[in-house]
Amino acid sequence: MRCVLAITALLLGGSGCGGGEHFTEPRRDAGPAKDAGGPDVCPEIALVIVAPLQTGVGGRGLLHAEAADAGTVVSFDWFGTAGVRIAKGHAADASYTCVTQGHQTLTLQARTTSECKATYQIGIICAK
């Protein structure tokens, strides 16, 4: 049985934004689902936290991800569009820095040693 996917993005007080929470539906691109008894079950992203969702140019945000794959180690990769710099992009806990004003996209890939992966994208705003 597949677990229910729950993705949460938190909007915390920060440069140019108010407090509160923002929940969003995942955009997911997983590899082919395998039989639960097979060796290559694709990872399931359970939690993504991006805080804040809006910050100023030069501002920094925190990234956190959790994923599981029955008995297999899951690796993480964070990517950003050209206006965002990612630090520790190959870890579950990373950070981003806005370098260009405008709407940017952050992408998380959770993968196993096989070609199975799950992908999640979320938009952020880099303000003046």
C-alpha positions in Angstrom: 0.0 0.0 0.0 1.3 3.5 -0.9 1.5 6.1 1.8 -0.5 9.4 1.5 1.8 12.2 0.4 1.7 15.3 2.6 3.7 18.3 1.5 3.8 21.5 3.6 5.5 24.8 2.9 5.8 27.2 5.8 5.7 30.9 5.3 7.6 32.4 8.3 8.1 36.0 9.1 11.1 37.3 7.2 12.3 40.1 5.0 9.3 41.5 3.1 6.7 39.0 4.3 4.2 38.4 6.9 3.7 35.4 9.2 1.4 32.4 8.7 1.4 29.2 6.9 1.0 28.3 3.2 0.0 24.8 2.2 0.5 23.7 -1.4 -0.2 20.6 -3.5 2.8 18.7 -4.7 4.0 18.7 -8.3 5.5 15.3 -8.5 7.3 13.4 -11.2 8.1 9.9 -9.9 9.6 7.1 -11.8 7.4 4.1 -12.5 5.8 2.6 -9.4 7.2 -0.8 -8.6 5.5 -3.7 -6.8 5.8 -3.2 -3.0 7.6 -6.5 -2.8 10.1 -5.6 -5.5 13.6 -4.2 -4.8 13.1 -0.8 -6.6 10.2 0.9 -4.9 10.4 4.6 -5.7 10.9 7.1 -2.8 7.9 8.9 -1.4 8.4 12.5 -0.4 6.7 12.9 3.0 7.5 16.5 3.9 9.0 19.6 2.3 9.6 22.8 4.3 10.7 26.0 2.6 10.9 29.0 4.8 10.4 31.8 4.0 8.6 31.7 0.6 9.5 35.4 0.1 12.7 37.2 1.0 14.7 40.1 -0.3 17.7 39.9 -2.7 20.6 38.7 -0.5 18.1 37.1 1.9 18.4 33.5 2.9 15.8 30.7 3.4 15.9 27.2 4.9 15.0 24.0 3.1 14.1 20.7 4.7 12.9 17.4 3.1 11.9 14.0 4.3 11.3 11.0 2.1 11.2 7.2 2.5 11.8 4.1 0.4 11.3 0.8 2.0 14.7 -0.3 3.3 16.7 1.9 0.9 18.7 5.0 1.6 17.2 8.1 -0.1 19.5 10.8 -1.5 18.4 14.4 -1.9 19.2 17.1 -4.5 18.0 20.7 -4.3 18.1 22.9 -7.4 17.0 26.5 -8.0 16.4 28.7 -11.1 19.2 31.1 -12.1 18.1 33.7 -9.5 18.7 31.4 -6.5 21.9 30.0 -5.1 21.6 26.7 -3.1 24.0 25.8 -0.3 24.4 22.1 0.7 22.2 21.1 -2.2 22.9 17.4 -1.8 21.4 17.2 1.7 17.9 16.9 3.2 18.7 20.2 5.1 19.9 22.9 2.8 19.5 26.7 2.3 18.9 29.1 -0.5 19.9 32.7 -1.1 18.1 35.0 -3.5 20.5 36.6 -5.9 18.0 38.0 -8.5 14.7 39.8 -8.0 11.6 38.0 -9.2 9.7 34.7 -9.1 12.1 31.7 -8.7 11.5 28.0 -8.6 13.1 25.5 -6.1 13.2 21.8 -7.1 13.7 18.9 -4.8 14.6 15.4 -6.1 14.5 12.4 -3.8 16.1 9.4 -5.3 17.5 5.9 -4.6 20.4 4.2 -6.1 18.1 3.0 -8.9 16.6 5.4 -11.5 13.5 5.8 -9.3 13.0 9.4 -8.2 10.3 11.7 -6.9 10.4 15.4 -7.7 8.7 18.4 -6.0 8.7 22.0 -7.1 7.7 25.2 -5.3 7.8 28.8 -6.2 9.4 31.5 -4.1 9.7 35.3 -4.5 12.9 37.2 -4.3 11.8 40.8 -3.6 13.7 44.1 -3.7 
